[in-house]
Structures are given as structure tokens and as C-alpha cells.
Amino acid sequence: MGVGVVSLQLHPRDIGLLLIGYSHGAVVYSFKQDAVVKYFEYVVPAGAPGGDGVGMEKERRPRVVRAVWHPTGTFVLTAHEDGSLVFWDPRDGRMVAARSVYDTRVNEVTGKRAVKPRPLVPFGRIAWCCKQNPDDTALLIAGGQAVDEEQIGLTFLELGRTPIYATSSWEMLTNHFEGKRRLTLPIPPGAVVADYCLITRSSPFFDGAQDPIAVLVLLTSGEVITMTVPSGYPISPTNMLHPSMSFVHPFVQKIAVSTVPRERWLTMVETRNQGEPILMGGAPAAKRRRVGWDYRDIIQVAHADGTIRIWDVGYDDDIENPMQIQVDVARALDRFEDVSVTAIGMADATGEFAAGTRTGEVVIYRWGLNKNYGRDAARPLDPNPGGVTDVSSRGEPSLKEGLQPLVLYEMMQGPVSVVTVSDVGFVAVGSEGGFFSILDLRGPSVIFQGPLLNFVKEEKRSSFLKGSSKAPSTREYPTAIEFGVLTMDGDGYSSIGCFVGTNLGHVASFKILPSGQTYSAQLAGVAKCGGDKVVAICPLNVDNGQAAAATGPAVAGLREGKQVNGILVVVTQTEIRVFKPATAKGASRSFDDQLCDAARVTEVPRHGTALVAVFGDRTTRAYSLPALKEIGRAALPMLDPSRTISAVISRTGEVFGWTGPSEVAVLSVWGEGNGKKSLPPSEDTLINPQLTLPARPTISNLQWISGTQYVSPTDLDLLIGGEGRPPSKRMVAAAAAERGMAGAGGGGTASGSARAGTSQEGWGEYITRQLNERTERLNFVDDAMSRLQETSQSWAEDVNKYVKKQKRDMLLGSVKKSFL
């Protein structure tokens, strides 16, 4: 079997040494000597269990999967495919200890004691961590656990302070690697760690593992989780990580987009007790705010752990409020298992928010202060099926101001299929069990609830030829809900309307009317729009072409008797229909070739409105209103064809479509029209090349005195690249600085004249001179060490002569005393 390289790591203090892990062993390679200086091969004798206890009857040589340095380079660790962790002395190549995640001294013969074989998870990444003192260490290990372990995750093996090598016995060094304690940093059940990245307090050295405070863990599912080190407590990434990272922290189950007025969004900055951001740095490019449109596209993202994060997506412009808002549905339900968000909605003007779950609950949030800030005041509440329960006590203790849980509506009629929050205090909810409800948040109270079957009835048609045969029945349930203010067909006044579309193409219109101190809802009629699922419902004002939305000003106009001449634009999977509610017929247009997956009436600033739709063939099309003529079409090849049904279209004309399991593309329908097929390069600054890094750890004085030659990064450049290597940016900067110093020094000294004379040298001459100077310096170190050795030898000889002289004088003195 061939030998392959499995890992590479430079010595943490002396970058002239490279630890190379091969599949059959590990070696230490010296750049200075251009040779391998130490070999490490792990051999498990017959009768020794090794890491997993498999094949004890014979000698084994488990393959290496990882090799890492001790933070100070005192030891070397090799991890093997049998689960063994082997510690070596790099000075003489001897094995110090061998253990697994669970057991120690696994390389020693057990005698007659039977060891049961135990399948282990293969090792992944291993980091040899340290505290501020690099001799106080621990191992963070991915893998090595038993496959049937109840609590899976990363293993934190604390070793403690490293014994002083020069004064410690071999047994002390061996006992050190038995460890002080073993902790598990848990990951979700069924998940597997693919990789991880330690977040340190300040130092980027010691393989990025000095004094870690947190760890970002990438799972094989593509999700990312963040935990503290070493306790393993989960860290919420909200406002701690960029949204691009928290987007898969964990996986997303549902997204929605609301168009919130800019002034309202700027006030929605939550106050939460949390630490500094985990990742800091970079600078966004200077951008101007989008002109002519004082609204922001606010995305709501529901994650698999029951948290929902809300933030401004932007329009490639200046995002004035980049902070995220978080709500915890699991906490509001007082249940942290079996919490799956299936529907979300947010009011554009008020910011009120609602989330529906697979088990039939709806949690409604409102912006405000947390009266229980700093303490956990959650208390058990009795079940209230079909009713509304106050859950304001279940706010997050760390959240001072933000979206606070207001009420819990326990619909309990199957998974919530759609939830819509109006700007005038009403919430409409539909479930896959065929149930529909309207809530008035002024109470709050339920003003309408019932099954769709009660008010959406298909006309029974039969003939004597077909007799009484029936097609298999399909349960009808709401798929789209919208509020509006308009005049229903046959009415002499306008009213608040709630329009409900179903999976079988019905559109039911409800009028919400004042009833004493509250409101009531009554059915106005049902229209049939084909026989396919209703994708979108959009009320429009015929007089001005704008949305006939249920806004505060529109509802206030009802008291003055104002009327809104409105229509509904209803989009199903197979057609567009424009009609006056509740039952009148109108114009329609069919989609003959593809099914429509998402649609929305969008506004074009200073131009008007148009209907935008996304189809299953990964195209988007725009239609004029009310003529329903196709005015444009564009391909969306980047979208995942299996997830176009989850696409979302904003009021401003942005398409949010899934390109994979964990990525969403934001595409503006009203683009430049110049045929560009790729995004322009970002002008944001991610890395500051002028930032000064802290000094790199280097060899100790004792190592230098003992003969270790220090190799700087520049030396390494020359040793690896040689004379013909093009100069790096660092070398160019160093040369420029050197020429500047030479010019400033003038001709005052011989060295200054010599450097000034090189100001016009080419890069080849510069590199040659640098190589010669470095070689001279290394030779000078060799000469100095030789002179030191000679001086030390002479000093030792003089001491010996002095001691012999003193002994002779003492002997002669005693003899003289005896005779005198």
C-alpha cells in the first residue's frame, strides 16, 4: 500500500522544523539541514490492546491520521486509525506514552486480561491547545469516541501543566499524559464533526490554539454550531457572527421577507446582554443608500433549533442598521424538543411578528421592554386548545428590549400552513388540517375560527351516465392569506378584508367589521380560481395601481366614509386571475408550459406595479397589470430546481431563491439590463494587510545556547525559494525600507555608503545579497558556537588544573604538619 502525506505542521517556535505525518509514520524535517532528523513509527506488540482492542493476537502498525506538535515543541503527538494517541520525545525519537480517548498505556501487554474490541469514530481534526502559559495544555479531539457513545461531540482532554523536561523522570512524563479530566463538548444527536475552528482571545500562534474561548464546529450536514471552550455551552450566533455564518447555525427551515419602512427598521435595535462579537475586523465599502425607495427588505429566517433571526438584507447599498433580531420559539413554548417552525409572518409597518409550528401552535411577538429582564420568570401554563394564552413571562432573560413573546394561540389542528400579520392588529392563521382563524391583538382574542369545509363547498355535479361515482377527496387547507381595505362586490362601503386562498383553488373573502368594543368576521363569498394551489393574493387599488393594503391610514379613512375601488390579483400554479371580490368573475391568463411556484405584485419606484412570478423551470417572468401581458423573462440557472417552490418574492422585486441546502441567492428583477451574468467583485475589505501582528514565538535562550540555530521567516523564504524565487510583498517592502534608510543615512559611514550603492540593484542582485548575508549570519552563529565550545573546554581544563593544584597543596600541607 502506498504512503501518503496526512498532515503538515511547522514547529510552533522554530519554523525551521516541519512535522510531516505520513500514513505509515511521522518525521521531523529540518530546512536548515535539508534532511529528516527524527522518525516516529508506532508498533503495537501482540497482546497489547491498542486504541480499539482489535487484533490483539498479533503485532500491529496502525496507520497515522494526524501528527501535531506540543505548543512549545517539547513533544509530538501522532493519532492513529485504531484510536491510539501516541506521544513522542522529538529529541531522541522515543515513545513517551500511548493512550486512547478512554484508556491509558494501550501499548502495554495486558497479560491474561481480556479486552473487548470497541469500534471507534475515526479521528478528524486534533488541536493541542494551551492557556496563556503554553506549557499548560489540553487536547481538543474530533473523533476517537465509541460509535455507540450516548453523548457524542468533541473530546476535551485536559493534561495540565507540562513537567519540566530537564528535571522530570520518564515515569513523570508518562503519567502526565494520563490527563487530569475528560470533557465532552456535545453536538446534536446523529451529527458528525467534519472540522472545527478555535476562536482564541488574542494570539494567532501555537497553531491557532492558544487560550481559546470558543469553537466553531462544522458538521457533515453543512451546519455550524458554536460552543464555549472547555465547558461546551452553546453560544447564540446572533450579532456574534455575520449573518452569512449564522445562516447555517443550524439549518434553515423557513424564510420569509417583509418590506419595512426605513424609519421603523432603524428603531428596531434589540438590547441584549451578550459578549463581544466572536469575529471582528474588515470594513464594508462606502455605499450610498438606495435612492427613491424608503423601505428595507427584512428577511426572517427560522432555524432547526426553534430560533428565528431577522435582519436587513439590503440592496447592495448602505445598511444603516446591520444588527440582527432574534426570537426563541422553543422558549416561548416552554418546550425544547419537537419544535419545528413551518410558517412565519411579519407586519410591515408595526413589526409585529408571528411564527407557526408543525404541532399547531402560533406564537405572536411584539416589540417592547422585557419586564423580567435579568431573571427567568417562566412558569408552567395549562393547555388551552383553541384559546389564547399570555406568554409574556417567557421572554429571554438576557433580552432587555426587542421582540417579546405576547400570546400563544394553540390552534392544534395540524401543522400551521400559513400565518399573516396585518398592520392594523389582526393575525390570520391556516393549518394543514383545514382550519382557519382570525385573531384580534387588541384583546387579544379569537374573533373567527372554523374548518374551511364549512364555507368552501364544491358544487355537486352528477349525471345519470356517471351515476354516483366520486373522485378521491383531498383535504382543503389555506395556502395564502392577505389583508386589504377595499369595497366588496355589491357593497356601498369599503371594509377590512381577509382573503384566504386554498390548495384547491378557492378564494374565500371575509369582511372584518366593528362589533361593540371589538371586531367580528363574516364570510362575504367564495370564488373559484381553477383547481390548483393558490400561490399569492394581492389586493390592488384600481384608481392608482397601488396596493390596497390594510394600513393604518387606510383603516382610518373608513371612519370618514372613504371608499377604495379595489380588485384581487390571484395567482395559482396554472393561471393568473384578476377579479373584484368576493364572487365576481374577471380576466385571467393561463400558464401552459410550467407551474408557478411563487408570485407577488411588485412596485417599481416612479414607474408603477407589475406581477413577478417564479416558475419550476427556473425562470422568472413579469406581467403587466391589469392587461396580464408578459413584459419580460429571465433564466435563473443558479436556483436549485427541487426548491423553487420555496422561493420568496419581495414587494420591491427581489427574488430570494435557494441555490443549495444552505445558500440563498438574492436577485433583483429590476436590474440594469446590460446582460451581465456574474456579480461584480466586492469592494468590501476583509483583511487589513497593514495590521501589525504580534511577535512570533521563538526559541528560548537555553535552546540558542545549546546550539539551536534560529530561522526567521525571511530565512525560510530564502531556504525554500532560493535565489530564483520572485520577491514576495514582504521582501519588496523590506527592500524599500532598506533603500529608504540608505538614502537617509547618506555617505556618513562605510556601511551606509555600501547600502546606498545598492539602491539601484535588481531583484536578482538583491536576493543574492540577502542570501549571502543570511548565510554569513548563520556561519557567524556556527563560529560563535565553536568559539563558545572551545572557550568552555579551556575553562573546564583550567578548573581541573586548579582543583588538582589545591588537592596537591592540601596533601603536602598535611605531610609537612606531620613531620614538623
N, C-alpha and C positions, 0 to 999 in steps of 0.2 A: 504494500500500500504506500502511496506517495506521501511525502512530508510537505505540509503546508504551513504557512505563517498564520497564526491565530491572533496574535496581539503584538503591539509595539508600544514601548513607553520609555521616555528619557528618564535618566536618574533625576530625582527631584532637586538635587543640589549641584550635581556635576553633569552638565549636559554633554560632556564628552563620553558618557557611558550610555548605551542603549540596551534595554532588556527586550529580547526577542523571544516570543513564545511560539514554538513550533508544535505541531501536533504530537511529536514524539519526545519532546523535552523543551528546555529553555536554555538560553545562553545570554551572557553579558558580553556585548561587543564594545570595544574601545575605538573611538575615532582617532585618538592620538596614536595608538599603536597599529591601527588598521588590522585588527585581529580580534578573535574571540578570546576572552581572558578567563571565563568560567563557564562550566557546563553543569546542568542540573537534569538528572533523569530519575524519575520516581519508580521504584520497583517494590511491589508488594509481595513479600515472601509467602510461600504456601503456609496455610494455617492462620494467616492474618486476615481480618475481615475486610479491610479497605473501607471505602466510603459506604458501599451498599451491601456488603456481605455476600456478593455473588462470586462464585468460582473460587472458594477458599481452598480447595484441594490442590491448587496449582499456583505457581508464581505468575504474577500479572504485571503488565506495564501499561496502566491506564493512559489514554491519550490526554494531552493538555488542551484545555479550552480557554484558559486565561492566565496571564502572568502579570503581576503588579509589584511595584516597589513599596517598601515601608516608607512613610513620609520623610524620613531622614536618610533613607537608603541603607539602614542598618541590616535589614532583612529583605528577602524576596519571597513572594507567595506565588505558588502555582496551583491552579484549580483544575481538577481532572474530571473526566466524564463519569467516573464511578462515584462522584460525590466527595472525593478527598480534597482537603485543603492542606497543602504541604508548605512548610516554612523552611527556608534555607538561609545559611550563612554565606553571603556573597564573597567573603574574604577567602575561604578555603573550599567552598562548594559543598559543605556537609549539610545533611538534613538535620534541622533542629527539632521539628515536631511535625506530626501528621494527624489530622482530625477531620471529622465531618461537621455538618451544622449541629448535629446532636451529640456525637461521641468524640472522645479524645483517644490518642495513641492507637489509631486504627491500623498502623503499620506493624504492630507487635503481634506475635503469635499468641493466640488465646488458649492454647493447650486443648483440653477436652471440652471447654465450654462452647456450647453450640450457639451460633449466631444466625438468626433468621434473616434471609435476604429481604431487602426492602427497596422497592423501586423508588427512585428519586426523580424530581423535576430537574432537567438539565440546567447547568449553570448558565446565567446570562452575564450581565454586567456586574463587576465587583469593584468596589471603591474602598481603598484603605484610608479611612477618614482620620482626622486628628483635630484636637482642640486648638486653642491659640498656641499652646505648647505642642509642637509637632511630635513630641515623644509620648503624648497621652493619646492613644489611638483606639480605633474600633473599625470593624469591617461592616460594610453595608452590602448585602449579598442578594442578588436576584437568582432564584433557583436554589437547588440543594435540599429543598424540603421534600418530605414524603408525599407521594401523589395522592394519598388518602388523608392528608393532614386536614383537620377540621378548619383551622384558621390559616388561610394562605396569605401570602404577601411577601414583602421584603424582610429579610432577617438582619437585625442589628446585633452584632456580636461584639460586646464591649470587652476590650483587652486590658485597658488601664494604662498606667504609666510604664513605659518600656524600661526594663532593668538596664543599668549601666553596663555596657558590653565588657569593658576592660576589667571590671571588678566582680562580675557575676559568674557563677559556676554554670556548667552546661545544664544541670538539672534545674536551676533557677530560670534559665531561658526557656527550657521545655515547658515548665509549669506555667510560665507567663501566657503561653498560647492556649491554655485550657480556658481562659476567659473569666471575666467577673460575672457577667449576666448575658442572657439572650432574650431579645425582644422581637416581636413581630409587628411590622407596620402593615396593617390589613388592607387588602384590596377587595373589590366586590366579588361575591361568590361566582365561580365559573370563569373569572377573568384570568389572564396570564400576562405577566410583565414582559413587555418587549424591550424596553430600555428605560432609563431614568436619568435625570439631570439634577445634581445637587445645587442648591442656592446657598452660597456662602455669605458671610457677613461683609467681608472686605477683600480678602486675598484671592487672587485668581490662580495662585500657585499650588503646589502639592497636588497636582492632577485635579485641581478644582474641588478639593475635598477638605480644605482647612476651615474649621469652625462652621459647619453647615447649620442653617436654621430651618430649611425646608427642602423638600424634594419634589420635583415634578416627575410623575410616573406615567409613561406611555404604555398603554395596554395593547395587546394584539388586536383588539376590536377597533382600534383607532382612537379610543377615548384617552383623555388626560385627567389625572387626579393629582391633587396637591396635598401633602401631609407635612406635619412638623417632624423634625428630627431631634431626638430619637423616639419621642412619645407616640408618633403615628396618628395624632389627631388630625382630622380633615380640616383643610383651610378653604374657605369660600373664595373663589377667584374674582368675585365681583369687586371692581375697582382695585384689585390687586394685580390682575393680569389684563393685558389688552383683550378686547372682545374677540379678536381673531384666535386667541388661545382659549378663552373661556367658552368659546362656541362649542368645543368638543369636551366640555368639562362638566358633566359627562355628555353622552349623546343627546341630540335634539329629537324631540318627538313631534313638535308642532311649532309653526311660526305664523305670525300674523303681522300686519302693518297698518298703522294708523297715521293719518296726516294731521298733526297737531299744530296749532298756531305757534309761531316762533315765541311770542311773548309768554305764552303759557308754559312752553317747554323750558325756557330759561329760568323759570321759578321752581321747576321740579328737580331740585338737587337734594338728594337724601343726606341726612346726617346720621352717620353710623360709627359706632365705636370699633375701630379696627386699626391695624398697624400700617406701617408704610408700605407702598407698593413693592411687590417682590422684584419686579423688573423695572429698572429706571434707566433713562438715557434716551438718546435720539431726539430729533426735533422735527416737527412737521414743517413742510414747506409753506411759505407765506401764500395764502389764498384769500380771495375775496368772497364775501357772502353772495349767494345766488341772488341776482337782481330780478325784481318783478314778481317774486313769489315768497311771501312771508309765512311759509309753512315748512315744517320739518317732517321727513319720513321717519317715524319712530317704530322700530321693529320690536316685537315681543317674541321671545324665544323660550319655549318650555322644554326643560331637560328631564332626563330619565329619573332623577332623584327627587322630583317634585318642586324644584326651584324654577322660577321664571325670571329672566333678565331682560331689561328694557333699555334700549339706548338709541341714539340718533345715528342713522346710517350715513346721512349726508348725501350731497350731490357732487362729490369731488370739489367741495368748497370749504370755507372756514366753518368748522363745527365749534360753535361758541360754548356749548355745554356738552363736553365729551364724557361726562360721568354716567355710570350705569345705575339703574334702579333694580332692586331685587325684591321679589316676594317669595315666601316659602309656603306653598300649598300644603305640604305634608304637616307642617306645624299648625297651620290653621285647622286642619282636620284632626289634629292630635293623633295622627297615625303615620308611622314612618315606613310602613310596608304596604305593598299593593297600592301605590299612588301613581297613577298614570294619567297625565293631562291629555284630553282629547279635543278640547275646544277652548279658545281664548278670544277675548274681545276687549277693546279699549275705546272709551268715548274720546272723540277728537278734541272737544273744547274743554271738558271738565277734567279729563284724565282719570275718571273712574274706570276701574278695571274688574274683569270677571274671568274666572277660569273654571271649566267643567272637567269632570273626571270620568274615567271608564266605569266607575261604580255608581255614577248617577248623582254626585254632589256638585254644587256650584258655590264657589267662594267668591264673594264680592268685596273689593278693596276700595278705599277712599283715601285721598291724601290728607295727612294730618299729623299731629303730635301723638307720641306713644305715652299714655298716662301711666304705664307700668314700666317706663324706661329704667333699665338697670336691674330689674328683678323679674323672675319668672312667675307670673301670676296666672298661668294657665290652670284651668280646673276642669274636671270631667263634666260633661254635659249629657243630659238624657237624650236619646234618639228622638227625632221629631220629623218622621217621614211626611213629606208634603208641606211642611211648615218652614218658617224662617227662624233662625236662632242667632242671637247676638254672640259673636266670637271675638269681640274687640279685646278680650283679655288674653288672646293667644298671639299677640304681637311679639316680634322678636325682641328679647331684652336688650340687644345691642343696637337696635334701631330707634333713634330718638325722633326723627322726623322722616316721613316717607309715606309710601302706600301701606296703610294699616288695614288688617282684616276688619270688615264691618259686619257682615252677616253670612251665615251658611244656609243655603237652600238645599234641603235634602229631597231632591226630586225622586230619586230611587226608581227610575223607570228605564233602566238600561243605560248604556254609555251615552254621555252628552254629545250630540252630533253637531250642534251649533249654538253659540251664545253671542248676543249682540247687545251692546251697551249704548244707549242713546245719550245725547247731550242735554236731555230735559228730564232725567231722573227715572227712566224706565229701562228695565232689562228683560229681554226675551230669550227663552231657553227652549231648545228642542232636543229630544232624545231619540235614539235608535229604536226604542220601544214604542214609538209612535205617539209620544206625549208632547204637549206644548204648553208653556206657561208664560205669563207676563207678570213681572214684579214691579211694584212702585216703591222706590227707595225713600219716599217721604215718610213712610210708616216706620220701618219698611213692612210691606205686606204683599201677599199674592193676590192680584186682582183678577187673574184668569188662569185656569188650568184645566186640562182635559185632553183626552185622546183625539187625534186627528180624525179617527173614524167617525166621530160624532158630527163633523161638519164638512168633511170631504167625502162625498159619496159618488161613486161611479154610476152613471145611468145604466140600468139593467136593460140589456137588449137581447132579444132572443128571436128565433124563428122556428117554424114548425119543422124546417129541414134539420137544424142543429139540435132541436129538442132542448133538453135541459143540461147539455154538456157544459162544463166550466173549465176555464184555464186555471192552472195552479195559481193560487192567490199569493201576492207579495205584500209584505208588511210595508205600509207607507209611513214615512217619517220626515221631519223637516231637514232640509239641506242648506237653505239660505233664508236669512231673516233680515229685514231692513225697516227702519222707521222713516217716516216722512210727514210733511204737512201739505195737504192738497184737498181739492174738492172731489169727493167721490161722485160717480155717475148717478145722476138723479137727485143729488143734494143741492140745496141752495146756500150752503155754507161750507167752509173748509174745516177740517178737523185733523187731529193727530192720527196717523195711520200706521198700523203694523202689518207688514206684508210677509207672508210665510210661503216659501216655495218648498216643494216636496221632491222626493226621489222618483215620483211617477208623473211629474209634470204639472201638478196642480199649483195654483197660486191663490191662497186664501187671504182676504183683506179684512182687517179688524179696525174698527173705529174706537179710539180711546177718548172717552168723554168725561167731563166733570160729574161727580156724584157726591154731593154734600162736601165733606172735607177731604174726600179722596177722589179716585177716578175708577171708572169701570170700563170694561172692554166688551164689545159686542161684534159678532160676525156681520160683515157687510156683504159678502158674497165670495164666490169661488170661480176662478177662471181656469180653463184647461189650455195648457201650452204644450201641445204634443203629448208624448208619453214617456219622455226621458227626464233624467235628473235635472232639476233647476240648479244652475251654476251661480247665477248672480241676479239680483234685483236692484234696479237703480231708479228711484223717483226723480223726475225732471220737471222743471218749470217751463211750460211751453212758451210763455211770453218772453223770457230772456235766455233760455237754453241752459240755465244753471241748475245745479242740483236742488231739488225740493226737499232738503234735509230737515229733520226735526231739530231746529236750533232754538236757542233762547229767544232771539228777535222774532223768528217766525211764529213761535207759540204766543209771544206777547202780542203779535198782530191779530191773533184770533179774537182777543178781547175787544178789539176795535172793529171787528167785523170784516177784516181784510180776507180776501179770497185768493187762493193760489190755484191757477189753472194748470193742473199737473197731469202727467202721464207716467206709466211704468215702462221701463225698458227691461224686459225679462230675457235672460239668456239661458237656454238649456243646452244639453250636449249636441243637439242636432239643429237648433234654429234660434233666431232672434225674433222676439215678438214685442211690438210697441202697441200699447192699448191704454184706455182710460179705465181705472179700476172702478167697480170691482169686477163686473162681468162682461163689459162691452168688448167686442172684437176689434182688432186693429190690423196694422200692417205686419208682415212677417217676412223673413228670409231664411232659407234652409241652408245648412252646411251639408253638401252632398258627399264630400270626399273623406272628411275626417271628423272625429268627435272633439268638441270643445271641452277643455279641462279647466280653464279659468277665464274670467271676463270681468271688466269693470269700465264704467263710463269715466273717462279721464278728462281733466281740464288742461287746456293748452293756454298758458298766460297770453292775454291780448289777442287770442285767436278764436276761442270757443271750446266746444266739447267734442269728443269723439269716443266711440266704443273700441276698446282694445281687448283682444282675446288671444289666448294661447291654446294651441291645438296639439293633439297627440303625435303629429308628425314633426314636432319640434319647430314649429313656425309660429310667428305672431302676426296678427292681421289687425288692421284698423278700419273701422266702418264709420261713415258719416251718419249724422242724426238730423232729422228723422228719416232721411232717404234710404239708409241702410246700404249705401254703395261702398264697395271695398275701395279704400283710398291708398292702401299700402300694405306690403307684405315683406317680412324679413325672416330669414332662417336663423334658428338658434341651435346650431350643432353642438354647442358646449353642454347642453342640458342632458341629464340622464333620462332616457326615454321611458324608463319604468317609473319615474317620479314627476312627470309633467302634471299629473293630477294634483300634486301638492304645490304647484306654482301659485304665487300671490301677485296681484297687480295693485299698485298704489293709486291713489287719486291723482297723483302728479304724473303718472305714466311710466313708472319704473316697474320692471318685471323682476320678481325675486324667484329664481328657479334653481333647483338642486342640480349640481353638476356631479355629485357623488354622494356617498353616505355621510360625509361630514363637511361639505362645502356648498355654499350658496353663491350664485352669480347675481349681481345687481346690474340690470341692463336698462338703459334709458331708451324708451321707444322713440322719443322726440330727439333724435341725435343730430349730428352735424350733416349727415347725408353725403359725406365725402368718400365713402367706400372703404373706410379703414376697417381692417379685420382684426386688429390686435390693439390692446390697451397701450397707451403711451407709457414710457418708463416713468416710474415715480420719482418725484423730486424731493421726497422726504429724506431726511438724514437719519440713518440708523446708527452709524459708528462715527465717532469723532477721532480722526487719525492724530490730532494734536494733543489728545489726552495723555498725560504722563502716567505711566504705570508705576506701581511701587517697585522697589528694588527686588530683583530676583534672588531667592535664597541661594547661598553659595557654600563652598566647602568651609569647614572650620579651620581655625589656626592650627589645631593639632594635626589635621589631615594635611595641611600645607607643609608643616614641619616634617611630617613623616614621609614626604616625597610626592604627594598627590599634586599633579600639575593642573592648575585652574584653566579651564577653557571657557572663554566668553562666547556670546552669540556670534560676534564678528569672527572669532577664530573658527567657529563651527561652519560659518558661511564659506570661509576660505578652505577649510579642510575637506568639505564635501564638494564644493563647486570648483575649486582650483582656479587657475589663472584665467581660463577662458570663459568663466561664467559672467553673463551680463550683470552689471551692478544693480543691487536692489535699491529701493527708495531710501532705505536707511543708510546705505553706503553713499548714495548721492548726497543726502543731507549732511552726512559726516564730512564728505569731501568739500562741500560748500562751506561748512563751518570752519574746516581747516584752512581753506583758502582765505576766508574772511579774517581768521586770526593771523595768517601770514601777512596779509595786506596791512592789518592794523599794527603789526609789530615792526614793519619797515625793515631797515637793514641794521638794526641795533645790535643783533647777535648773529653769530655764525649759523645757529640753528634756524633763526628767523630768516636769514638770507637763503638758507637751503630750502625752507618751505616756500618762501616767496618764489624761488626759482622753479618750483613745481606747479605753480598756479596755472600754467598753460599745458600741463601734461595731459595725454589722452587717458581714456579709461583703462586701456591695457597697461600703460605705464603705472597708473595709479594702483591697480590691483597687484601688479608685480611688486611695487614698493611696499604695499600693505602686507603682502605675503612674506616678503623678506624681513620687514620689521617684526612681524609676529614670530617668525622663525627665530630671529635674533633674541627676542624676549624669552621664548621657550628655552633656547640654548643657554641664555643667561641664567634662567632658573636652574637648568641642569648643572651649570658651572657653580652656581651658588650652593646647590645641594652637595656637590662634590667637595667644595671647599669646606662646607659645614661638616661633612663626614670626616675629612682629613683633620680639621681643627678639633673635632670631638675625639678622634682617635689619639691625637697628640696630647689633648687634655687628659684623657684616660691614662695614657702612658706616664705622664708627669705625676699624676696622682698615685699610680702604683709605685713609682720610684720613691716618692715622698714617704709613702706608708712603709716601704721596706727599710728606708733610712731610719725612720722613727723606731721601728722594731729593733734594728741593729743597735741603735743608740741605747735603747732601754736594756737590751741584753748586756751590752758592755758595761752600762752603769751598774747593774746588779752584780756583775762579776767583780768590778772594782770595789764595791761596798763589802763583798765577802772577804776580800784579801786585805782591805785597809781596815 
